[in-house]
Amino acid sequence: MTDGDQSLSRIEDVAEYWDQRYGARLWPSEPDTILVSLASELMAGTALDLGCGTGRNSVWLASMGWSVQGVDISQVGLSQASRISVDAGVTLSFLRADILEFEPEPGLYDLVVLANLHFPQSSAHELFARVQTAVAIGGHLFVIGRHSDSARTAEECALNRFYSEERLESLFPAMEVLEIGRVPGRGGYPSKDVDKVYLWARRSDS
Ligand SMILES: C[S@@+](CC[C@H](N)C(=O)[O-])C[C@H]1O[C@@H](n2cnc3c(N)ncnc32)[C@H](O)[C@@H]1O
């Protein structure tokens, strides 16, 4: 999936950009394979999927018994997510909201997912702080996104919105890092081979 939207400054423009992209073709409905392998080990609980898009991860989690809240700004994406959930025979909740403003209830979620969200570092600071407090004590956080090594254009480099192992490790100080890894994937627009990096972390009680 691309990341180009995150250089758009108005949320209406972000919504329109993604509405058009989701309207143009069918998006993959398979969940992220790393999330699947990591979250399959957990007992189902409450999950928050921020920037859930067309809901591939939300729907998979719901199919595993999780009670899921998906949040995204694209109405077209959320409509597709709803359809996919009906086809899969699962019930979950979707909310249209700007996640840079959204305030999840602190400590409510046993799992928070941030998949392929590439905000400029300057605008995402508070989001990342809220994300970790949304995780319940003992709960987990999964983050995956493009590796910063894959930034090729001047704009991609300037905004510093991709992730490195070091960045992921430092972004969530309340979390205990369980695993950080680098994997091949696809990203950008048009889509190309890029490395991704992921974080799997648990909220400790201190
Ligand atoms: C690259 S897609 C990732 C979708 C999904 N997480 C996945 O991995 O399949 C990025 C998503 O973030 C959403 N998004 C971007 N900025 C947002 C914002 N400020 N508030 C809510 N959603 C946003 C877009 O609408 C899009 O659905």
The ligand as a MOL file (V3000), in Angstrom:
LIG
                    3D

  0  0  0     0  0            999 V3000
M  V30 BEGIN CTAB
M  V30 COUNTS 27 29 0 0 0
M  V30 BEGIN ATOM
M  V30 1 C -1.6710 2.2190 3.6250 0
M  V30 2 S -3.3460 2.1300 4.1850 0 CHG=1
M  V30 3 C -3.2410 0.8740 5.4380 0
M  V30 4 C -4.5640 0.1800 5.6910 0
M  V30 5 C -4.4820 -1.0090 6.6590 0
M  V30 6 N -3.9190 -0.6260 7.9300 0
M  V30 7 C -3.6960 -2.1470 6.0470 0
M  V30 8 O -2.5330 -2.3610 6.3910 0
M  V30 9 O -4.2760 -2.8180 5.1900 0 CHG=-1
M  V30 10 C -3.4070 3.6310 5.1540 0
M  V30 11 C -4.7910 3.8980 5.7480 0
M  V30 12 O -4.7020 4.9510 6.7030 0
M  V30 13 C -5.8490 5.7540 6.5840 0
M  V30 14 N -5.5190 7.0770 7.1130 0
M  V30 15 C -4.5080 7.8820 6.7060 0
M  V30 16 N -4.4830 8.9970 7.4600 0
M  V30 17 C -5.5000 8.8820 8.3470 0
M  V30 18 C -5.9840 9.7180 9.4050 0
M  V30 19 N -5.4070 10.8850 9.6930 0
M  V30 20 N -7.0440 9.2800 10.1080 0
M  V30 21 C -7.6480 8.0890 9.8270 0
M  V30 22 N -7.2260 7.2560 8.8510 0
M  V30 23 C -6.1640 7.6490 8.1220 0
M  V30 24 C -6.1670 5.7520 5.1150 0
M  V30 25 O -7.5160 6.0890 4.8710 0
M  V30 26 C -5.8380 4.2990 4.7480 0
M  V30 27 O -6.9750 3.5030 4.8850 0
M  V30 END ATOM
M  V30 BEGIN BOND
M  V30 1 1 1 2
M  V30 2 1 2 3
M  V30 3 1 2 10
M  V30 4 1 3 4
M  V30 5 1 4 5
M  V30 6 1 5 6
M  V30 7 1 5 7
M  V30 8 2 7 8
M  V30 9 1 7 9
M  V30 10 1 10 11
M  V30 11 1 11 12
M  V30 12 1 11 26
M  V30 13 1 12 13
M  V30 14 1 13 14
M  V30 15 1 13 24
M  V30 16 1 14 15
M  V30 17 1 14 23
M  V30 18 2 15 16
M  V30 19 1 16 17
M  V30 20 1 17 18
M  V30 21 2 17 23
M  V30 22 1 18 19
M  V30 23 2 18 20
M  V30 24 1 20 21
M  V30 25 2 21 22
M  V30 26 1 22 23
M  V30 27 1 24 25
M  V30 28 1 24 26
M  V30 29 1 26 27
M  V30 END BOND
M  V30 END CTAB
M  END
